[in-house]
Amino acid sequence: MTNLKSCVSSCRYCRFYTPQGSRGGTCELLNVLVKSEWKACSLSAPSFATTNRQGVEQLALVTGKA
């Protein structure tokens, strides 16, 4: 399995992060609560990045979401 490389430094900059409350939020990809200051995981993606089909397909394989 190939590791996905990301330039996202923390959860708050990830496209899958949705803020809730003053300091926390939800990771829509993993469906879990996260803190905005947490270091981003290897599945993170920049908020305004252009999507490439291969990256999206890899992400779907890893997470099981199409």
ABEGO torsion letter per residue (X at the ends): XBBBBBABABAAABAABBBBEAABBBBAAAGBBBBAABBBBAABBBAABBBBAAAAAAAAAAAGBX
